[in-house]
Amino acid sequence: MKVLPLALAVAAAAAAGAAHAEIRVTEGWSRPAGAGFTGVGYLTIANTDRAPVALIGVESAVAARTEIHRTTVTNGVSRMSAEPRVVIPAGGRVVFQPNGRHLMLIGLKQPLNIGGRVPVTLRFEGGRSATGQLEVRAGAAPARGRH
C-alpha cells in the first residue's frame, strides 16, 4: 500500500518540475507596414527546459499567413529562404533579428502602425505553444512587400 503514495509523490514532483520549464518570447518588434503588404517580426525565444524544443510554426491574427525565414549571405549575395523548423537548445535562446532569422507576416489584414502591437502564437513540436507581441517601432520605412 505504500507504493501508491510514493508513486503519487514522484508524479507530483515531475509535474512541478515541468511547470517551471517554459518557453519565453521577449523583445518582439516589427516595422510599420500597410494592409495587404508583408510585414516582418523579430523576437527572442528562450527555452528554460532541460531539453531542446523545435519551433515548427507561427500564427498571427493580423496576417493571412505567417512564416519563419532566414536570410543568409554567400559570396556577397543575400538570400532569404523559409525555415520550417528552428531548434531552441535546452537552457538556450534563439534571436530573430534583421539579416538573420525573422517572421514574415504575409497578407496583412490591417496596417502595422507605430505604437501598435502584433500578437503572435508560436507552435512547437509536441503540441506546446507560447505567445508574444511585436511592438511596431519607428525608425524604419514602411514595408512595401519587402522587409
Backbone as CSV, one residue per row, in Angstrom:
resi,resn,N_x,N_y,N_z,CA_x,CA_y,CA_z,C_x,C_y,C_z
1,MET,0.800,-1.204,0.000,0.000,0.000,0.000,0.843,1.267,0.000
2,LYS,2.090,1.193,0.419,2.941,2.380,0.466,3.465,2.749,-0.918
3,VAL,3.336,1.864,-1.888,3.802,2.125,-3.247,2.980,3.233,-3.892
4,LEU,1.686,3.247,-3.703,0.833,4.257,-4.306,1.186,5.667,-3.843
5,PRO,1.335,5.938,-2.536,1.736,7.290,-2.121,3.090,7.698,-2.691
6,LEU,4.034,6.752,-2.775,5.344,7.074,-3.332,5.210,7.410,-4.818
7,ALA,4.416,6.638,-5.552,4.211,6.904,-6.978,3.551,8.260,-7.183
8,LEU,2.588,8.599,-6.346,1.934,9.907,-6.442,2.916,11.032,-6.149
9,ALA,3.785,10.844,-5.164,4.781,11.869,-4.825,5.752,12.077,-5.978
10,VAL,6.176,10.987,-6.613,7.097,11.091,-7.762,6.411,11.812,-8.916
11,ALA,5.160,11.458,-9.199,4.420,12.110,-10.280,4.231,13.599,-10.001
12,ALA,3.920,13.949,-8.758,3.743,15.359,-8.392,5.045,16.130,-8.544
13,ALA,6.155,15.531,-8.154,7.455,16.195,-8.287,7.804,16.404,-9.754
14,ALA,7.521,15.410,-10.580,7.795,15.547,-12.019,6.940,16.653,-12.620
15,ALA,5.672,16.706,-12.230,4.785,17.753,-12.748,5.242,19.127,-12.288
16,ALA,5.703,19.250,-11.073,6.187,20.543,-10.568,7.411,20.991,-11.342
17,GLY,8.306,20.054,-11.659,9.491,20.407,-12.440,9.124,20.856,-13.832
18,ALA,8.142,20.183,-14.443,7.708,20.558,-15.789,7.045,21.925,-15.783
19,ALA,6.374,22.271,-14.685,5.688,23.555,-14.617,6.676,24.711,-14.623
20,HIS,7.894,24.479,-14.136,8.893,25.542,-14.091,9.584,25.733,-15.448
21,ALA,9.611,24.669,-16.255,10.210,24.779,-17.576,9.256,25.557,-18.472
22,GLU,9.785,26.528,-19.170,8.909,27.320,-20.016,9.641,27.843,-21.233
23,ILE,8.851,28.277,-22.171,9.358,28.939,-23.362,8.909,30.382,-23.249
24,ARG,9.854,31.298,-23.293,9.526,32.724,-23.176,9.799,33.420,-24.504
25,VAL,8.869,34.288,-24.873,9.001,35.101,-26.081,9.158,36.537,-25.619
26,THR,10.311,37.145,-25.922,10.604,38.500,-25.456,11.178,39.346,-26.584
27,GLU,11.314,40.625,-26.314,11.975,41.575,-27.215,11.364,41.594,-28.612
28,GLY,10.053,41.371,-28.701,9.389,41.341,-30.000,9.182,42.731,-30.578
29,TRP,9.493,42.887,-31.865,9.259,44.163,-32.535,9.045,43.952,-34.031
30,SER,8.462,44.961,-34.640,8.180,44.945,-36.069,8.352,46.352,-36.619
31,ARG,8.275,46.439,-37.918,8.330,47.738,-38.592,6.929,48.091,-39.096
32,PRO,6.668,49.377,-39.328,5.378,49.762,-39.923,5.217,49.110,-41.302
33,ALA,3.982,48.752,-41.626,3.672,48.160,-42.933,2.195,48.392,-43.230
34,GLY,1.873,48.510,-44.504,0.494,48.754,-44.913,-0.322,47.478,-45.029
35,ALA,-1.623,47.614,-44.869,-2.534,46.478,-45.048,-2.366,45.927,-46.459
36,GLY,-2.409,44.615,-46.585,-2.248,43.964,-47.880,-0.803,43.671,-48.234
37,PHE,0.119,44.268,-47.510,1.542,44.054,-47.773,2.092,42.982,-46.837
38,THR,3.405,42.825,-46.853,4.081,41.856,-45.992,4.832,42.598,-44.909
39,GLY,4.619,42.163,-43.680,5.336,42.730,-42.542,6.407,41.756,-42.076
40,VAL,7.174,42.193,-41.087,8.271,41.388,-40.572,8.228,41.414,-39.051
41,GLY,8.720,40.354,-38.448,8.756,40.293,-36.992,10.093,39.781,-36.499
42,TYR,10.549,40.367,-35.405,11.791,39.970,-34.760,11.492,39.726,-33.284
43,LEU,12.172,38.763,-32.680,11.934,38.437,-31.275,13.041,37.519,-30.775
44,THR,12.975,37.227,-29.482,13.893,36.273,-28.874,13.056,35.174,-28.226
45,ILE,13.461,33.928,-28.461,12.794,32.782,-27.843,13.782,32.156,-26.870
46,ALA,13.398,32.079,-25.590,14.234,31.464,-24.566,13.579,30.168,-24.102
47,ASN,14.386,29.137,-23.951,13.912,27.816,-23.535,14.558,27.481,-22.186
48,THR,13.783,27.479,-21.111,14.334,27.165,-19.789,14.238,25.673,-19.466
49,ASP,13.762,24.888,-20.415,13.631,23.448,-20.220,15.011,22.777,-20.280
50,ARG,15.062,21.539,-19.816,16.310,20.755,-19.861,16.477,20.023,-21.190
51,ALA,15.486,20.156,-22.057,15.529,19.507,-23.366,15.302,20.564,-24.443
52,PRO,15.882,20.374,-25.621,15.628,21.322,-26.710,14.167,21.266,-27.153
53,VAL,13.695,22.344,-27.733,12.357,22.391,-28.314,12.493,22.869,-29.750
54,ALA,11.563,22.433,-30.600,11.625,22.812,-32.010,10.403,23.643,-32.387
55,LEU,10.656,24.873,-32.823,9.617,25.759,-33.342,9.245,25.259,-34.729
56,ILE,7.937,25.026,-34.945,7.506,24.487,-36.239,6.469,25.358,-36.933
57,GLY,6.047,26.438,-36.280,5.073,27.312,-36.919,4.767,28.533,-36.078
58,VAL,4.231,29.544,-36.744,3.844,30.787,-36.082,2.533,31.251,-36.696
59,GLU,1.674,31.803,-35.858,0.398,32.339,-36.333,0.230,33.752,-35.788
60,SER,-0.482,34.573,-36.541,-0.850,35.902,-36.078,-2.192,36.271,-36.698
61,ALA,-3.069,36.822,-35.877,-4.398,37.215,-36.354,-4.336,38.355,-37.362
62,VAL,-3.218,39.082,-37.423,-3.134,40.235,-38.325,-2.648,39.876,-39.726
63,ALA,-2.264,38.602,-39.935,-1.728,38.202,-41.242,-2.465,36.969,-41.766
64,ALA,-2.606,36.903,-43.079,-3.225,35.733,-43.702,-2.360,34.496,-43.484
65,ARG,-1.058,34.711,-43.455,-0.100,33.614,-43.294,1.146,34.157,-42.608
66,THR,1.739,33.361,-41.743,2.975,33.756,-41.071,4.001,32.647,-41.279
67,GLU,5.203,33.022,-41.724,6.258,32.040,-42.000,7.538,32.409,-41.275
68,ILE,8.351,31.398,-41.025,9.675,31.581,-40.432,10.670,31.593,-41.589
69,HIS,11.503,32.625,-41.652,12.502,32.738,-42.720,13.876,33.014,-42.127
70,ARG,14.878,32.801,-42.965,16.253,33.105,-42.579,16.964,33.735,-43.770
71,THR,17.666,34.816,-43.496,18.481,35.469,-44.522,19.925,35.033,-44.326
72,THR,20.561,34.619,-45.417,21.977,34.258,-45.390,22.695,35.035,-46.491
73,VAL,23.977,35.237,-46.292,24.792,35.919,-47.296,25.927,34.977,-47.697
74,THR,25.999,34.677,-48.992,27.051,33.828,-49.529,27.717,34.550,-50.683
75,ASN,29.018,34.735,-50.597,29.781,35.442,-51.634,29.172,36.807,-51.937
76,GLY,28.728,37.489,-50.903,28.190,38.834,-51.063,26.752,38.897,-51.559
77,VAL,26.124,37.729,-51.763,24.746,37.684,-52.252,23.821,37.284,-51.111
78,SER,22.832,38.126,-50.854,21.867,37.872,-49.792,20.736,37.002,-50.332
79,ARG,20.354,36.004,-49.543,19.290,35.099,-49.970,18.385,34.794,-48.787
80,MET,17.081,34.813,-49.014,16.108,34.512,-47.973,15.429,33.193,-48.319
81,SER,15.253,32.351,-47.295,14.566,31.086,-47.514,13.710,30.741,-46.303
82,ALA,12.652,29.980,-46.553,11.786,29.532,-45.470,12.552,28.539,-44.610
83,GLU,12.270,28.567,-43.324,12.908,27.655,-42.382,11.780,26.977,-41.589
84,PRO,11.412,25.753,-41.977,10.235,25.116,-41.377,10.407,24.660,-39.931
85,ARG,11.643,24.585,-39.450,11.903,24.075,-38.099,13.130,24.772,-37.527
86,VAL,12.970,25.345,-36.331,14.084,26.009,-35.651,14.201,25.408,-34.254
87,VAL,15.367,24.855,-33.939,15.591,24.241,-32.636,16.108,25.289,-31.656
88,ILE,15.448,25.357,-30.493,15.899,26.228,-29.411,16.546,25.291,-28.394
89,PRO,17.848,25.433,-28.162,18.548,24.479,-27.301,18.073,24.534,-25.850
90,ALA,18.275,23.435,-25.147,17.940,23.373,-23.727,18.703,24.470,-22.989
91,GLY,17.980,25.255,-22.215,18.611,26.333,-21.459,19.155,27.451,-22.319
92,GLY,18.790,27.482,-23.592,19.344,28.470,-24.520,18.288,29.379,-25.102
93,ARG,18.717,30.132,-26.102,17.798,31.048,-26.763,18.191,31.202,-28.216
94,VAL,17.214,31.633,-29.010,17.435,31.932,-30.429,16.885,33.328,-30.662
95,VAL,17.698,34.146,-31.323,17.324,35.531,-31.586,16.937,35.670,-33.054
96,PHE,15.759,36.230,-33.283,15.296,36.571,-34.625,15.595,38.055,-34.793
97,GLN,16.413,38.407,-35.809,16.868,39.783,-35.961,17.082,40.117,-37.431
98,PRO,17.184,41.415,-37.751,17.421,41.798,-39.150,18.658,41.082,-39.713
99,ASN,18.570,40.701,-40.969,19.642,39.992,-41.681,19.916,38.614,-41.111
100,GLY,18.925,38.017,-40.480,19.037,36.669,-39.924,17.671,36.016,-39.944
101,ARG,17.365,35.288,-38.897,16.025,34.696,-38.781,15.009,35.793,-38.533
102,HIS,13.810,35.608,-39.097,12.739,36.583,-38.904,11.401,35.940,-39.251
103,LEU,10.339,36.596,-38.841,8.993,36.165,-39.177,8.496,36.990,-40.354
104,MET,7.838,36.356,-41.296,7.197,37.043,-42.411,5.701,37.039,-42.141
105,LEU,5.124,38.219,-42.033,3.682,38.382,-41.816,3.081,38.687,-43.185
106,ILE,2.600,37.666,-43.857,2.206,37.763,-45.255,0.707,38.041,-45.370
107,GLY,0.363,39.021,-46.208,-1.035,39.384,-46.413,-1.626,40.041,-45.184
108,LEU,-1.040,41.165,-44.799,-1.513,41.863,-43.598,-2.982,42.249,-43.736
109,LYS,-3.759,41.941,-42.722,-5.191,42.243,-42.718,-5.466,43.660,-42.239
110,GLN,-4.461,44.282,-41.666,-4.573,45.656,-41.170,-3.185,46.282,-41.197
111,PRO,-3.101,47.603,-41.205,-1.778,48.228,-41.198,-1.084,48.014,-39.854
112,LEU,0.232,47.968,-39.905,1.041,47.927,-38.685,1.515,49.350,-38.442
113,ASN,0.882,50.023,-37.505,1.181,51.419,-37.222,2.091,51.547,-36.007
114,ILE,2.941,52.564,-36.037,3.865,52.812,-34.933,3.104,52.857,-33.618
115,GLY,3.626,52.144,-32.638,2.997,52.078,-31.318,2.021,50.922,-31.173
116,GLY,1.668,50.306,-32.285,0.752,49.168,-32.230,1.451,47.906,-31.760
117,ARG,0.663,46.897,-31.482,1.200,45.610,-31.047,0.613,44.505,-31.918
118,VAL,1.459,43.568,-32.282,1.074,42.447,-33.135,1.157,41.167,-32.304
119,PRO,0.026,40.495,-32.076,0.075,39.236,-31.324,0.599,38.104,-32.199
120,VAL,1.432,37.243,-31.618,1.924,36.061,-32.321,1.811,34.852,-31.391
121,THR,1.515,33.710,-31.990,1.500,32.445,-31.268,2.502,31.528,-31.936
122,LEU,3.463,31.056,-31.166,4.493,30.161,-31.671,4.097,28.731,-31.342
123,ARG,4.206,27.843,-32.340,3.846,26.434,-32.183,5.112,25.583,-32.195
124,PHE,5.187,24.657,-31.237,6.353,23.799,-31.090,5.966,22.338,-31.245
125,GLU,6.945,21.512,-31.623,6.711,20.077,-31.707,6.212,19.586,-30.351
126,GLY,5.345,18.602,-30.372,4.809,18.062,-29.135,3.577,18.798,-28.646
127,GLY,3.103,19.789,-29.407,1.880,20.489,-29.054,2.034,21.691,-28.146
128,ARG,3.254,22.024,-27.760,3.452,23.198,-26.913,3.282,24.470,-27.740
129,SER,2.938,25.548,-27.058,2.839,26.849,-27.726,3.251,27.935,-26.749
130,ALA,3.568,29.088,-27.294,3.916,30.264,-26.500,3.416,31.488,-27.246
131,THR,3.000,32.487,-26.503,2.511,33.705,-27.136,3.455,34.867,-26.856
132,GLY,3.387,35.849,-27.726,4.193,37.047,-27.561,3.578,38.184,-28.350
133,GLN,4.209,39.337,-28.263,3.758,40.505,-29.006,4.945,41.180,-29.656
134,LEU,4.670,41.738,-30.834,5.667,42.521,-31.554,5.250,43.975,-31.455
135,GLU,6.098,44.806,-30.916,5.820,46.241,-30.840,6.231,46.877,-32.157
136,VAL,5.323,47.618,-32.780,5.629,48.280,-34.046,6.387,49.565,-33.718
137,ARG,7.622,49.649,-34.231,8.523,50.751,-33.888,8.816,51.656,-35.070
138,ALA,9.108,52.900,-34.736,9.541,53.883,-35.746,11.002,53.605,-36.090
139,GLY,11.476,54.300,-37.091,12.893,54.186,-37.425,13.155,53.395,-38.683
140,ALA,12.118,52.818,-39.246,12.273,52.083,-40.481,11.145,52.472,-41.428
141,ALA,11.455,52.526,-42.691,10.432,52.872,-43.677,9.358,51.796,-43.697
142,PRO,8.100,52.164,-43.954,7.043,51.157,-44.033,7.360,50.122,-45.096
143,ALA,7.067,48.868,-44.770,7.331,47.773,-45.714,6.356,47.872,-46.886
144,ARG,6.842,47.696,-48.072,6.011,47.679,-49.274,6.294,46.359,-50.007
145,GLY,5.972,45.252,-49.329,6.245,43.954,-49.925,7.631,43.462,-49.635
146,ARG,8.436,44.252,-48.931,9.792,43.858,-48.570,9.932,43.930,-47.061
147,HIS,11.084,43.521,-46.582,11.368,43.619,-45.156,12.813,43.947,-44.930
